[in-house]
């Protein structure tokens, strides 16, 4: 392509905005629709399970303007605070979804915790969610699943254009926040039915709120849980501003002073020359990076999951029980070590980020659901932790690329058995089945939902498409989400190649 042709091409934000606008009338393939339904249901479960955690309580105490958007089954709140303004509800529901480290990952990182609260915030004002109008047109509620896919797709593409999860996060950025704000803006743009120019403006406005770092890993502070709320609220706000006529910088993804990639890209701060902005639009509509998103089988940092799977694989392959294990040695790269092997945790939230704690809990017979991590300082877990050693992997790769997944050695009286797993369970290579997703949802919500209510929430996610369900389910006396429908059928989609795990 000549220089003249390049200068005449529409800016990347404009091209991405046109694609986002087209998703309002897009029909998803059955495979994408099923996956979108899985991620919707999984995030709802995480949202309900996390709403009593301290970060969620703090969010509700601050973001409490009354409005039409119900929270995720908050019991014990008075009527005026049970439903919130859309922006406040997006923040609170997003924080709740991320509190227990059980929400999905490998998108922008935690895409569900960012995108789904935005969709729920807009659903009450976007019309009846039955997916079809009497005149044959599409009602806004029927855009829910396409909007979800658009959000995940844009968030992942921004991360890939920055060089991928490891390159971007190695600089200290937390991509759930920095890339998630674009996911939220895209999802909101689809739900609101914005045109291409408005959607491009929403993305440009959202760029000004792209922020959030990994400083929380040093002491386990709550900013990690607040990052999805920050991204969800700011992205929704950007789309609403664009709908109201505000314009955003059309050159935001170009090599201009103050542009997004010039400020956020590159492991050494060099900026634009260390990133691949073209990945924002390459293969739009044919290559679906959404398919790379993963649903977690364990309530722990995703970057620890390959080691967890390797450990469980050794036990299964060798017929070992926890009692047979004398010690465990884990070889971890320099990139992953501060992320998944932090100092001794002070609470359950920090424990969920710790690979050694996860392995100790497995040795105690636990299956790494959120409640298990409350045992992080129990005598049995502490005794197991004393037998788990973490060493630097000398071949773990040059920083900041991160290198290989952890090598796990299980030491027994009969020998040492080693394993390394490259692709964790729950991801594109080894996805959870819809039945497994529903089982996880029911376990996460067991303390708040009865069987009939769980069935209603599953029906809400599963009947998008092809049937309509207006389900009124009640938690703690408060009305929660209504059902919705979307009609989808789409040409084939392609799966993103294997890529590094995330948090």
VMD Tcl script that draws the C-alpha trace (Angstrom):
set ca {
  {0.00 0.00 0.00}
  {1.35 3.45 -0.92}
  {1.79 6.27 1.56}
  {-0.98 8.19 -0.16}
  {-3.36 5.23 0.14}
  {-2.54 4.83 3.81}
  {-3.23 8.49 4.55}
  {-6.62 8.20 2.85}
  {-7.70 5.16 4.83}
  {-10.23 5.84 7.60}
  {-8.72 6.01 11.07}
  {-8.73 2.77 13.03}
  {-11.29 4.14 15.47}
  {-13.66 4.87 12.59}
  {-13.24 1.39 11.11}
  {-13.72 -0.28 14.48}
  {-16.70 1.96 15.21}
  {-18.42 0.93 11.96}
  {-17.99 -2.73 12.85}
  {-19.34 -2.16 16.37}
  {-22.39 -0.38 14.94}
  {-23.05 -3.30 12.59}
  {-23.17 -5.73 15.51}
  {-26.55 -4.27 16.55}
  {-28.11 -6.16 13.62}
  {-25.66 -9.04 13.48}
  {-26.73 -12.65 13.73}
  {-24.42 -14.88 15.73}
  {-23.60 -18.43 14.75}
  {-25.03 -21.09 17.06}
  {-21.51 -21.71 18.39}
  {-20.91 -18.06 19.27}
  {-24.40 -17.71 20.71}
  {-23.86 -20.75 22.94}
  {-20.52 -19.41 24.15}
  {-22.01 -15.97 24.77}
  {-24.78 -17.59 26.79}
  {-22.19 -19.52 28.82}
  {-20.26 -16.34 29.65}
  {-23.43 -14.44 30.51}
  {-24.55 -17.14 32.93}
  {-21.09 -17.55 34.41}
  {-20.80 -13.82 35.09}
  {-24.25 -13.68 36.67}
  {-23.16 -16.43 39.04}
  {-19.96 -14.60 39.94}
  {-21.93 -11.40 40.45}
  {-24.38 -12.99 42.87}
  {-21.67 -14.86 44.75}
  {-19.50 -11.78 45.25}
  {-22.03 -9.20 46.35}
  {-21.41 -9.61 50.10}
  {-17.62 -9.20 49.85}
  {-16.02 -6.06 51.29}
  {-15.20 -4.38 47.94}
  {-18.81 -4.80 46.82}
  {-20.09 -3.43 50.11}
  {-17.82 -0.41 49.77}
  {-19.00 0.15 46.19}
  {-22.65 0.05 47.26}
  {-21.96 2.52 50.05}
  {-20.60 5.07 47.58}
  {-22.47 4.43 44.32}
  {-26.06 4.49 45.52}
  {-28.10 6.84 43.34}
  {-31.61 5.34 42.91}
  {-32.58 4.26 39.42}
  {-34.13 1.50 37.33}
  {-31.30 -1.08 37.40}
  {-31.54 -3.92 39.94}
  {-28.45 -5.18 41.68}
  {-27.46 -8.83 41.66}
  {-29.74 -10.07 44.40}
  {-28.71 -7.72 47.19}
  {-30.58 -8.69 50.33}
  {-31.08 -6.49 53.33}
  {-31.07 -3.17 51.45}
  {-34.00 -0.81 51.62}
  {-36.16 -0.25 48.57}
  {-34.47 3.00 47.55}
  {-31.04 1.39 47.32}
  {-32.07 -1.93 45.83}
  {-32.10 -0.54 42.30}
  {-29.62 2.03 41.06}
  {-28.83 4.55 38.39}
  {-27.32 2.71 35.36}
  {-23.81 4.10 35.84}
  {-23.75 3.29 39.55}
  {-25.26 -0.16 38.96}
  {-22.61 -0.92 36.34}
  {-19.85 -0.11 38.83}
  {-21.38 -2.06 41.73}
  {-22.33 -5.16 39.72}
  {-18.90 -5.22 38.05}
  {-17.10 -5.09 41.40}
  {-19.33 -7.87 42.74}
  {-18.57 -10.04 39.73}
  {-14.81 -9.81 40.29}
  {-14.68 -10.07 44.08}
  {-14.16 -13.83 44.32}
  {-11.71 -14.32 41.41}
  {-14.14 -16.77 39.81}
  {-15.27 -14.65 36.84}
  {-14.17 -15.38 33.29}
  {-10.82 -14.41 31.83}
  {-8.54 -14.40 28.78}
  {-10.51 -11.66 27.05}
  {-9.43 -8.08 27.80}
  {-8.61 -10.12 30.84}
  {-11.80 -10.30 32.93}
  {-14.23 -9.29 30.19}
  {-17.43 -10.65 31.74}
  {-17.09 -8.58 34.92}
  {-16.81 -5.48 32.71}
  {-19.27 -6.20 29.90}
  {-22.21 -8.00 31.52}
  {-22.92 -5.27 34.12}
  {-23.05 -2.72 31.29}
  {-25.59 -4.84 29.41}
  {-27.74 -5.25 32.51}
  {-27.59 -1.51 33.18}
  {-28.96 -0.75 29.72}
  {-31.51 -3.54 29.47}
  {-34.31 -1.73 31.40}
  {-34.07 1.34 29.16}
  {-33.49 -0.43 25.84}
  {-37.01 -1.75 25.39}
  {-38.66 -5.12 25.87}
  {-35.95 -7.78 25.58}
  {-37.81 -10.11 23.27}
  {-35.55 -9.75 20.26}
  {-38.23 -8.86 17.76}
  {-40.75 -6.12 17.09}
  {-44.21 -6.64 15.50}
  {-42.99 -5.02 12.30}
  {-40.13 -7.48 12.06}
  {-37.48 -5.06 13.28}
  {-35.04 -5.88 16.04}
  {-35.80 -4.49 19.47}
  {-32.83 -3.29 21.50}
  {-33.18 -6.04 24.10}
  {-32.45 -8.56 21.38}
  {-29.01 -7.01 20.98}
  {-27.82 -8.36 24.32}
  {-25.79 -11.32 23.08}
  {-24.35 -9.51 20.03}
  {-23.43 -6.64 22.35}
  {-21.71 -9.09 24.69}
  {-19.69 -10.57 21.83}
  {-18.81 -7.10 20.51}
  {-17.55 -6.05 23.92}
  {-15.42 -9.13 24.43}
  {-14.10 -8.89 20.86}
  {-13.05 -5.25 21.11}
  {-11.48 -5.65 24.55}
  {-9.42 -8.62 23.40}
  {-8.35 -6.88 20.19}
  {-7.12 -3.84 22.11}
  {-5.04 -6.13 24.34}
  {-3.60 -8.00 21.35}
  {-2.77 -4.73 19.59}
  {-0.83 -3.69 22.70}
  {1.36 -6.76 22.23}
  {-0.75 -9.22 24.19}
  {-1.42 -9.90 27.84}
  {2.16 -10.44 28.98}
  {3.75 -7.51 27.16}
  {1.10 -5.04 28.37}
  {0.85 -6.34 31.93}
  {4.61 -6.62 32.29}
  {4.72 -2.82 32.25}
  {2.45 -2.84 35.30}
  {-0.86 -2.20 33.54}
  {-3.88 -4.27 34.56}
  {-5.56 -4.97 31.23}
  {-8.99 -5.58 32.78}
  {-9.02 -1.84 33.43}
  {-6.98 -0.48 30.53}
  {-8.53 -2.65 27.79}
  {-11.83 -3.34 29.53}
  {-13.02 0.24 29.19}
  {-13.09 -0.23 25.40}
  {-15.01 -3.50 25.83}
  {-17.60 -1.67 27.91}
  {-17.87 1.19 25.43}
  {-18.35 -1.21 22.51}
  {-20.97 -3.29 24.30}
  {-22.88 -0.19 25.34}
  {-22.71 1.22 21.80}
  {-24.36 -1.92 20.43}
  {-27.08 -1.94 23.09}
  {-27.80 1.75 22.47}
  {-27.86 1.27 18.68}
  {-25.21 3.91 18.04}
  {-24.09 4.50 14.47}
  {-20.50 4.11 13.30}
  {-19.47 7.67 14.05}
  {-21.02 7.61 17.50}
  {-19.42 4.25 18.29}
  {-16.02 5.57 17.20}
  {-16.53 8.57 19.47}
  {-17.45 6.28 22.36}
  {-14.17 4.40 21.88}
  {-12.23 7.66 21.66}
  {-13.83 9.05 24.80}
  {-13.24 5.76 26.62}
  {-9.51 5.98 25.93}
  {-9.23 8.87 28.38}
  {-10.32 6.50 31.18}
  {-7.92 3.67 30.31}
  {-5.95 3.26 33.54}
  {-5.18 0.80 36.32}
  {-2.02 -0.94 37.49}
  {-0.82 -4.02 39.34}
  {0.30 -2.24 42.51}
  {-2.40 -4.18 44.37}
  {-0.32 -7.34 44.02}
  {2.18 -6.04 46.59}
  {-0.31 -5.91 49.45}
  {-3.60 -7.39 48.19}
  {-5.49 -4.10 48.18}
  {-9.01 -3.82 46.75}
  {-8.14 -1.87 43.63}
  {-8.07 -5.11 41.64}
  {-11.75 -5.63 42.43}
  {-12.54 -1.99 41.63}
  {-10.90 -2.08 38.19}
  {-13.82 -3.84 36.42}
  {-16.21 -1.32 38.00}
  {-14.05 1.55 36.83}
  {-13.93 0.17 33.28}
  {-17.64 -0.69 33.12}
  {-18.81 2.69 34.38}
  {-16.39 4.72 32.23}
  {-17.14 2.74 29.08}
  {-20.90 3.06 29.59}
  {-20.49 6.77 30.28}
  {-18.46 7.18 27.07}
  {-21.23 5.58 24.99}
  {-23.93 7.68 26.65}
  {-21.90 10.84 25.98}
  {-21.50 9.82 22.33}
  {-25.24 9.18 22.10}
  {-25.82 12.70 23.45}
  {-23.66 14.23 20.71}
  {-20.19 14.29 22.28}
  {-17.32 13.49 19.95}
  {-14.14 11.61 20.76}
  {-10.72 11.79 19.10}
  {-10.86 9.99 15.77}
  {-7.06 9.65 15.73}
  {-6.91 8.00 19.16}
  {-5.42 4.75 17.77}
  {-3.08 6.49 15.29}
  {0.62 7.41 15.86}
  {-0.18 10.87 17.20}
  {1.05 12.67 20.28}
  {-1.09 11.53 23.21}
  {-2.58 8.63 21.24}
  {-3.54 5.46 23.06}
  {-0.77 3.22 21.73}
  {1.88 5.93 22.05}
  {1.15 6.18 25.78}
  {0.16 2.61 26.71}
  {2.20 0.47 24.31}
  {5.51 -1.28 24.46}
  {7.28 -2.99 27.37}
  {9.93 -0.28 27.58}
  {7.69 2.72 27.14}
  {8.83 3.15 23.55}
  {5.21 3.34 22.50}
  {3.80 2.99 19.03}
  {6.61 1.01 17.40}
  {6.19 -1.81 19.93}
  {2.53 -2.50 19.19}
  {0.38 -3.76 16.31}
  {-2.57 -1.38 15.91}
  {-3.76 -3.20 12.80}
  {-4.92 -6.08 15.01}
  {-7.80 -3.85 16.07}
  {-9.47 -4.44 12.71}
  {-7.71 -7.36 11.01}
  {-10.24 -10.10 10.24}
  {-13.21 -8.32 11.81}
  {-16.29 -10.47 11.27}
  {-14.33 -13.59 10.35}
  {-11.77 -14.04 13.13}
  {-13.50 -14.06 16.52}
  {-11.03 -13.47 19.32}
  {-14.00 -13.76 21.67}
  {-13.58 -17.51 21.30}
  {-10.33 -17.30 23.23}
  {-12.17 -16.19 26.39}
  {-12.09 -18.75 29.19}
  {-14.46 -19.74 31.98}
  {-12.62 -20.52 35.18}
  {-13.05 -23.90 36.85}
  {-11.20 -22.60 39.94}
  {-11.62 -19.41 41.98}
  {-7.97 -18.44 41.69}
  {-5.71 -16.32 39.53}
  {-5.95 -17.67 35.99}
  {-2.19 -17.61 35.54}
  {-2.00 -20.34 38.20}
  {-4.42 -22.67 36.44}
  {-1.95 -24.50 34.21}
  {0.08 -25.42 37.31}
  {-3.09 -26.52 39.12}
  {-4.05 -28.68 36.15}
  {-0.52 -30.11 35.98}
  {-0.62 -31.03 39.68}
  {-4.04 -32.67 39.39}
  {-2.88 -34.45 36.24}
  {0.08 -35.99 38.05}
  {-2.14 -37.24 40.88}
  {-4.57 -38.78 38.40}
  {-1.92 -40.29 36.10}
  {0.10 -41.84 38.92}
  {-2.84 -42.87 41.07}
  {-1.64 -40.69 43.94}
  {-3.66 -39.38 46.86}
  {-2.80 -36.20 48.81}
  {-1.41 -38.44 51.55}
  {1.21 -39.77 49.11}
  {2.64 -36.30 48.46}
  {5.68 -35.42 50.55}
  {6.47 -32.14 48.83}
  {5.74 -30.05 45.74}
  {8.25 -27.97 43.80}
  {7.01 -25.45 41.24}
  {9.26 -23.78 38.66}
  {7.80 -20.36 37.81}
  {8.98 -17.68 35.39}
  {10.09 -14.30 36.63}
  {7.03 -12.70 35.02}
  {4.54 -14.95 36.77}
  {6.19 -15.23 40.17}
  {5.07 -11.88 41.67}
  {1.61 -12.41 40.20}
  {0.85 -15.93 41.47}
  {3.37 -16.38 44.28}
  {2.90 -13.25 46.39}
  {4.01 -12.98 50.02}
  {2.02 -14.84 52.67}
  {-1.60 -13.75 52.17}
  {-3.39 -11.80 54.87}
  {-6.91 -12.61 53.71}
  {-8.90 -14.85 51.36}
  {-8.72 -12.35 48.50}
  {-4.91 -12.45 48.55}
  {-5.02 -16.23 48.96}
  {-6.94 -16.57 45.68}
  {-3.97 -15.01 43.89}
  {-1.52 -17.52 45.41}
  {-0.56 -20.71 43.56}
  {1.01 -22.24 46.70}
  {-2.24 -21.73 48.63}
  {-4.21 -23.34 45.80}
  {-1.91 -26.38 45.83}
  {-2.14 -26.62 49.62}
  {-5.94 -26.54 49.44}
  {-5.91 -29.29 46.83}
  {-3.79 -31.36 49.21}
  {-6.49 -30.74 51.81}
  {-9.09 -32.20 49.45}
  {-10.68 -28.91 48.37}
  {-11.71 -28.10 44.81}
  {-10.85 -24.39 44.84}
  {-14.26 -22.77 45.02}
  {-14.45 -19.30 46.60}
  {-15.28 -20.49 50.10}
  {-12.29 -22.84 50.20}
  {-9.83 -19.94 50.28}
  {-11.17 -18.78 53.63}
  {-9.14 -21.69 55.01}
  {-5.85 -20.15 53.81}
  {-4.47 -19.82 57.35}
  {-5.94 -22.98 58.86}
  {-3.45 -25.35 60.52}
  {-3.84 -28.00 57.84}
  {-3.23 -25.57 54.97}
  {-0.25 -23.97 56.71}
  {1.28 -27.41 57.25}
  {0.85 -28.20 53.55}
  {2.28 -24.82 52.54}
  {5.50 -25.61 54.40}
  {6.05 -28.47 51.93}
  {5.53 -26.39 48.77}
  {8.60 -24.77 47.23}
  {8.58 -22.16 44.47}
  {11.77 -21.73 42.43}
  {12.66 -19.48 39.52}
  {12.47 -21.27 36.20}
  {15.89 -20.62 34.59}
  {14.40 -21.28 31.18}
  {11.20 -19.38 31.87}
  {11.84 -16.94 29.08}
  {13.20 -13.45 28.68}
  {11.30 -10.72 30.45}
  {8.77 -9.37 29.76}
  {7.60 -12.14 27.45}
  {7.09 -14.39 30.46}
  {8.07 -17.66 28.83}
  {6.59 -21.06 29.53}
  {3.95 -22.22 31.90}
  {5.06 -23.46 35.36}
  {6.66 -26.89 35.75}
  {5.23 -28.85 38.69}
  {7.19 -31.58 40.47}
  {5.32 -33.86 42.87}
  {7.68 -35.59 45.28}
  {6.64 -38.89 46.86}
  {8.29 -41.79 48.66}
  {8.36 -43.66 45.35}
  {9.83 -40.95 43.18}
  {9.34 -37.50 41.71}
  {6.77 -36.95 38.99}
  {6.80 -33.81 36.85}
  {4.31 -32.21 34.48}
  {3.77 -28.98 32.59}
  {0.42 -28.00 31.07}
  {0.39 -25.43 28.27}
  {-3.36 -24.76 28.02}
  {-5.52 -24.59 31.13}
  {-8.91 -26.16 31.51}
  {-11.78 -23.81 30.74}
  {-10.04 -22.15 27.78}
  {-10.49 -22.52 24.03}
  {-8.50 -25.79 23.90}
  {-10.29 -27.39 26.86}
  {-13.60 -25.56 27.35}
  {-16.12 -26.28 30.06}
  {-19.31 -27.81 28.70}
  {-22.61 -25.91 29.05}
  {-23.60 -28.44 31.72}
  {-20.39 -27.70 33.64}
  {-21.07 -23.97 33.39}
  {-24.57 -24.49 34.80}
  {-23.21 -26.66 37.61}
  {-20.73 -23.94 38.52}
  {-23.49 -21.32 38.45}
  {-25.67 -23.38 40.78}
  {-22.81 -23.89 43.20}
  {-21.91 -20.20 43.25}
  {-25.51 -19.14 43.86}
  {-26.59 -21.95 46.19}
  {-26.60 -19.70 49.27}
  {-28.88 -17.12 47.64}
  {-31.06 -18.90 45.12}
  {-33.39 -21.79 45.49}
  {-33.59 -24.42 42.77}
  {-36.54 -22.73 41.07}
  {-34.77 -19.37 41.01}
  {-31.60 -20.93 39.67}
  {-33.66 -22.48 36.88}
  {-35.09 -19.05 36.02}
  {-31.67 -17.46 35.83}
  {-30.36 -20.32 33.69}
  {-33.39 -19.92 31.42}
  {-32.64 -16.20 31.13}
  {-29.20 -16.96 29.75}
  {-30.13 -20.06 27.77}
  {-33.20 -18.71 26.00}
  {-31.21 -16.05 24.20}
  {-31.97 -17.29 21.53}
  {-34.41 -18.64 20.42}
  {-37.30 -18.27 22.89}
  {-38.60 -15.37 24.94}
  {-38.72 -15.47 28.70}
  {-39.80 -12.67 30.98}
  {-38.57 -14.17 34.22}
  {-39.00 -12.38 37.50}
  {-36.68 -13.90 40.01}
  {-36.40 -12.69 43.58}
  {-33.46 -12.68 45.92}
  {-33.84 -11.21 49.35}
  {-37.23 -9.81 48.36}
  {-35.82 -7.74 45.51}
  {-36.73 -8.13 41.87}
  {-33.72 -8.96 39.73}
  {-33.12 -9.49 36.05}
  {-35.78 -10.06 33.43}
  {-35.23 -12.45 30.56}
  {-34.42 -11.53 27.02}
  {-34.22 -12.98 23.54}
  {-31.97 -12.58 20.54}
  {-32.27 -14.29 17.15}
  {-28.92 -15.41 15.89}
  {-27.41 -17.36 13.09}
  {-24.04 -16.36 11.60}
  {-21.44 -17.61 9.16}
  {-18.53 -19.52 10.60}
  {-16.12 -18.13 13.08}
  {-12.49 -18.89 13.56}
  {-10.76 -19.65 16.78}
  {-7.83 -17.62 18.01}
  {-4.60 -19.58 18.32}
  {-3.35 -20.47 21.77}
  {-2.18 -17.47 23.76}
  {-0.86 -16.85 27.25}
  {-3.14 -17.19 30.26}
  {-4.11 -14.19 32.34}
  {-5.07 -13.35 35.89}
}
mol new
graphics top color blue
foreach p $ca { graphics top sphere $p radius 0.5 }
foreach p [lrange $ca 0 end-1] q [lrange $ca 1 end] { graphics top cylinder $p $q radius 0.2 }
display resetview
